[in-house]
Amino acid sequence: MAIPRPLRALAIISAFLFFYLLFQAFRTPPTIPGPDGLEHELPNEPTLQEYGEPPPPLWRADGYAADNPDAPRINATLLALVRNEELDGMLVSMRDLERTWNSKFNYPWTFFNDVPFSEDFKRLTQMETKAKCNYELIPKEHWAVPSWINSDLFDESAKMLEEQEVQYGPMVSYHQMCRWNSGMFYKHPALQGVRYYWRVEPKVHFFCDIDYDIFRWMSDHNKTYGFTINLYDAPTTIPTLWPETEKFMAAHPEYLHENNAREWVVDSKRRPEHNIKAHGYSTCHFWSNFEIADMEFWRSKPYEDYFEHLDRAGGFFYERWGDAPVHSIALGLFEDKSKIHWFRDIGYQHIPYFNCPKSPKCKGCVTGRFTDGERFLFKEDCRPNWFKYVGMD
């Protein structure tokens, strides 16, 4: 029996709507202007371009067995500051990174905690890797609130941060963590013979197979720092960080590298309100929950002097200075910008942001996606400034 014409038309329209909605759901979102004139998405998103590996030389996984004393591994470690109660999240991160990279190269894991690790933590993390795991206790003098911090002033400052809805503002342990990650971790005795590290946090994901020794690549190409995600920070957390930096630079103009990324640090065009609230700092920073770096930079006199200046100023406690802006400003001023590398080939997620390249080596993330959160989060992307002032290397 023939289907009546109105029903045929309805079926065709329904099928069209189904496939149209399916297309809309899975396509890369369009460029949409934000309320402040920013685009919510890069019009020429670089991670949508096919990308393989960085330039050679590339060390492949030959002779990297965990029990091979002559393996070509260099002095490097995977590094995590983690609590016992974050075990499940740490196992998630380890499984991803072991699957995509470290099972081939077997670099050691070094875990840090301000209290002793539990036996369960040690046993279950070691089960995730053939590489050696080290479990280190942070010295009290590295973690404690410094003697020059006024507790009454901290309490008042914490109240102000809470009123401004600054996340973690009243938590002393969060301030301690930021300070430790900024200028204390590389002083730990367990890292004195180690040069490179890859920071890994709980509950992060890695999506792409990496088939070369990343630490060797950093060394061979004379790179100091590698990142995946580049964001704006909340100006309310760092109102005096840049003024203190300017004081330091006035006393030490010799520390400014001739091939610096200062324009990226102080840009006022893309988000002028951030620059105003942060008193001259763009607030752009490398999101340091992922960082691959050469600790010789942190151990250098310019950085050590800079950290000492900031530490004495008190902003790690009276404000909420994070290690991400501190590291980023220092790199942008004191280092050759050509030594800072965007690892576009490493698929990575720390909620709510992604780095997801177009590569057959990647699975589990949407190519080109920056965030799967609310649309307003797209304006937090500071990669356009980095690409503008430095490039995509």
C-alpha positions in Angstrom: 0.0 0.0 0.0 1.4 3.4 -1.0 2.3 5.8 1.9 0.2 9.0 1.7 2.1 12.0 0.4 1.8 14.1 3.7 3.4 11.1 5.6 6.2 10.8 3.1 6.9 14.5 3.4 6.9 14.2 7.2 9.3 11.3 7.1 11.7 13.1 4.9 11.6 16.2 7.1 12.1 14.1 10.2 15.1 12.3 8.6 16.6 15.6 7.6 16.2 17.1 11.1 17.7 13.9 12.6 20.9 14.1 10.5 21.1 17.9 10.8 21.0 17.6 14.7 23.5 14.7 14.5 25.9 16.9 12.5 25.5 19.8 14.8 26.3 17.6 17.8 29.5 16.2 16.5 31.0 19.0 14.4 33.5 21.5 15.7 31.6 24.4 17.2 31.5 27.6 15.1 33.3 30.8 16.0 30.9 32.8 18.2 31.7 36.3 19.4 31.6 36.6 23.2 30.1 39.4 25.3 33.4 41.2 25.5 34.2 40.9 21.8 36.4 37.9 22.2 35.8 34.9 20.0 34.7 31.9 21.9 36.7 29.6 19.6 39.8 30.2 17.5 38.7 30.7 13.9 41.8 28.7 12.7 42.1 26.3 15.5 45.7 24.9 15.1 44.8 21.5 16.6 42.4 20.9 13.7 45.5 20.8 11.4 47.1 17.4 10.9 50.2 17.1 13.1 52.6 14.3 13.6 55.7 14.7 15.7 58.1 17.5 16.5 61.3 17.8 14.5 64.1 15.2 14.9 66.2 13.9 16.4 63.7 11.6 18.1 64.8 8.8 20.4 62.6 5.7 19.9 61.8 3.0 22.5 64.8 0.8 21.9 66.7 -0.5 24.9 64.4 1.3 27.4 63.5 -1.8 29.4 62.9 -0.9 33.1 65.6 -3.3 34.2 68.2 -2.3 31.7 71.0 -0.4 33.5 72.4 0.8 30.2 69.1 2.3 29.0 69.4 5.7 27.3 67.2 7.4 29.8 68.5 10.7 31.1 68.2 12.3 34.5 64.5 12.8 34.5 61.3 11.8 36.4 57.6 11.9 36.3 56.6 14.0 39.3 53.4 14.2 41.4 52.4 16.1 44.5 49.6 14.0 45.7 47.7 13.0 48.9 46.9 9.5 50.1 43.2 10.2 49.6 43.8 11.1 46.0 45.0 7.6 45.2 42.1 6.7 42.8 42.6 9.9 40.8 46.4 9.3 40.6 45.8 5.8 39.3 43.7 7.2 36.5 46.4 9.6 35.5 49.1 6.9 35.7 47.2 4.4 33.6 46.7 7.0 30.8 50.4 8.1 30.8 51.8 4.6 31.1 49.5 3.4 28.2 50.4 6.3 25.9 54.1 6.9 26.8 55.9 5.6 29.8 55.4 1.9 29.3 57.8 2.3 26.4 60.4 4.4 28.2 60.1 3.5 31.9 61.1 6.8 33.5 60.7 6.7 37.3 57.8 8.2 39.1 58.5 10.4 42.1 55.6 11.1 44.5 55.7 13.9 47.1 53.4 14.3 50.1 53.6 16.4 53.3 52.6 13.3 55.3 53.9 9.7 54.8 52.4 7.7 52.0 50.2 4.8 53.0 51.2 1.2 52.2 48.1 1.0 50.0 49.2 4.0 48.0 52.7 2.6 47.5 51.5 -0.9 46.5 48.8 0.2 44.1 50.8 2.9 42.3 53.7 0.6 41.8 51.4 -2.0 40.3 50.6 0.5 37.5 54.2 0.7 36.2 57.3 -1.4 35.6 59.3 1.7 36.3 60.7 2.5 39.7 58.5 4.5 42.1 59.9 6.8 44.7 57.8 8.1 47.7 59.1 11.2 49.2 58.2 13.2 52.3 58.4 17.0 52.0 60.7 18.5 54.6 58.7 20.5 57.2 60.8 23.6 56.5 59.8 23.4 52.8 56.0 23.2 53.5 55.5 25.2 56.7 54.1 28.8 56.5 57.2 31.1 56.6 58.0 32.8 59.9 57.5 36.3 58.3 53.9 35.7 57.4 51.6 37.4 59.9 48.8 35.0 60.9 46.3 37.8 61.7 46.9 39.4 58.4 46.5 36.1 56.6 43.2 35.5 58.4 42.0 38.9 57.3 43.2 38.4 53.7 41.5 34.9 53.6 38.2 36.6 54.6 38.6 39.1 51.8 39.4 36.3 49.3 36.4 34.4 50.4 34.2 37.5 50.0 35.5 37.9 46.4 34.7 34.2 45.8 38.3 33.3 45.1 38.5 29.5 45.0 40.6 27.9 47.8 41.4 31.4 49.2 40.9 30.5 52.9 42.7 27.1 52.6 46.2 27.4 54.2 47.2 24.1 52.5 46.4 25.5 49.1 48.7 28.5 49.7 51.4 26.2 50.9 51.0 24.0 47.8 51.3 27.0 45.5 54.4 28.2 47.3 56.0 24.7 47.2 55.3 24.3 43.5 56.7 27.7 42.8 60.0 27.6 44.5 60.5 24.7 46.8 60.0 21.4 45.0 63.2 21.4 43.0 65.2 21.9 46.3 64.0 18.5 47.6 67.0 16.2 48.2 65.4 13.4 46.1 65.7 15.7 43.0 69.2 16.9 43.4 70.5 14.5 40.8 67.5 15.1 38.5 67.4 17.7 35.7 64.1 17.2 33.9 60.6 16.5 35.2 57.1 15.9 33.8 54.4 17.1 36.3 51.4 14.9 36.6 48.3 15.5 38.7 45.5 13.2 39.8 42.4 12.9 37.5 44.0 14.1 34.3 43.9 12.3 31.0 46.3 11.6 28.1 44.9 10.7 24.7 47.7 10.3 22.2 50.5 7.7 21.7 53.8 9.3 22.1 56.6 7.2 20.5 59.7 9.3 21.3 61.6 10.0 24.5 60.2 13.4 25.4 63.0 14.2 28.0 65.7 13.4 25.4 63.8 15.6 22.9 63.9 18.5 25.4 67.6 18.0 26.0 68.5 17.6 22.3 66.6 20.7 21.2 67.7 22.8 24.1 64.2 23.4 25.4 63.6 24.7 28.9 59.8 24.4 29.3 56.9 22.6 27.6 53.2 23.2 27.9 49.9 22.1 26.4 47.3 24.7 27.7 47.7 28.5 28.0 45.0 30.4 30.0 44.1 33.7 31.6 44.2 33.8 35.4 41.7 35.4 37.7 43.1 38.9 38.5 41.6 38.8 42.0 44.1 36.2 43.0 47.2 38.2 41.9 46.6 42.0 42.2 50.2 42.8 43.4 52.1 40.0 41.6 53.1 42.3 38.7 53.8 45.4 40.8 56.2 43.2 42.9 57.7 41.8 39.7 58.3 45.4 38.4 60.1 46.2 41.7 62.3 43.2 41.2 63.0 44.0 37.6 63.9 47.6 38.5 66.6 46.2 40.8 67.7 43.5 38.3 67.3 44.8 34.7 70.2 42.5 33.8 67.9 39.4 34.2 65.6 40.4 31.3 66.5 38.1 28.4 67.0 39.9 25.1 64.7 37.4 23.3 62.0 37.5 26.0 58.2 37.0 25.7 57.4 40.2 27.7 54.8 41.2 25.1 52.8 38.1 26.0 53.2 38.8 29.7 51.9 42.4 29.6 49.5 42.3 26.6 46.5 44.7 27.3 44.7 44.4 24.0 42.9 41.1 24.1 41.5 41.3 27.7 42.2 44.9 28.8 40.1 44.4 32.0 42.5 41.7 33.2 45.5 43.8 32.6 43.9 46.7 34.5 42.9 44.6 37.5 46.3 42.8 37.6 48.0 46.2 37.4 49.9 45.6 34.1 49.9 41.8 33.8 47.9 40.2 31.1 47.3 37.2 33.5 48.3 34.8 30.7 50.0 31.7 32.0 51.0 28.2 31.2 48.6 25.9 33.0 51.1 24.2 35.2 49.2 21.0 36.1 51.0 19.9 33.0 54.6 21.0 32.6 57.7 19.4 31.3 60.7 21.4 32.3 64.4 21.7 32.9 64.9 22.4 36.6 68.2 24.2 35.9 66.0 27.2 35.1 64.4 27.2 38.5 67.8 26.7 40.1 69.3 29.6 38.2 70.2 32.8 40.0 67.6 35.0 38.3 64.7 32.7 39.2 66.0 32.0 42.7 66.3 35.7 43.4 62.9 36.3 41.9 61.2 33.7 44.0 63.0 35.0 47.1 61.7 38.5 46.4 58.1 37.2 45.9 58.3 34.9 48.9 59.3 37.8 51.2 56.5 40.0 49.7 54.0 37.6 51.2 51.6 37.2 48.2 51.6 33.4 48.3 49.6 33.8 51.6 48.1 37.4 51.6 46.8 36.9 48.1 46.6 33.6 46.2 49.6 33.7 43.9 49.8 30.4 42.1 52.8 28.6 40.7 51.4 28.9 37.2 51.6 32.7 36.9 54.9 32.8 38.8 56.5 30.2 36.6 55.0 31.9 33.5 56.1 35.4 34.3 59.6 34.2 35.1 59.8 32.3 31.8 58.4 35.2 29.9 61.0 37.6 31.2 64.2 35.6 32.0 64.2 32.9 29.3 64.8 32.8 25.6 61.2 32.4 24.3 62.4 30.0 21.6 63.2 27.5 24.4 59.5 27.3 25.4 57.6 24.6 23.5 53.9 23.9 22.9 53.5 20.2 22.9 50.7 20.2 20.4 51.1 16.4 19.8 50.3 15.5 23.5 46.6 15.0 23.9 45.7 16.2 27.4 42.7 17.0 29.6 42.5 18.6 33.0 38.9 19.5 33.6 37.5 21.6 32.0 40.2 22.2 29.3 41.7 20.0 26.5 44.6 19.9 24.1 43.4 17.5 21.5 45.5 17.3 18.2 44.4 16.0 14.9 46.5 12.8 14.7 45.9 9.1 14.1 47.8 8.5 17.3 45.0 10.1 19.3 41.7 8.6 20.6 39.2 9.5 23.3 39.0 13.3 22.8 37.4 15.5 20.2 39.9 17.0 17.8 40.2 20.7 18.2 38.2 20.9 21.4 39.4 23.4 23.9 36.7 22.9 26.5 33.5 20.8 27.0 32.3 23.3 29.6 30.2 26.4 29.4 30.7 28.7 26.3 32.1 31.5 28.4 35.2 29.3 29.1 36.4 29.8 25.6 37.5 33.4 26.4 40.0 32.0 29.0 42.1 30.7 26.1 45.4 32.7 25.9 47.0 30.6 23.1 46.1 33.3 20.5 48.4 35.8 22.4 51.2 33.2 22.6 50.9 32.4 18.9 50.8 36.1 18.1 53.9 37.1 20.0 55.9 33.9 20.0 54.6 31.3 17.5 53.5 27.7 17.5 56.8 25.9 18.0 
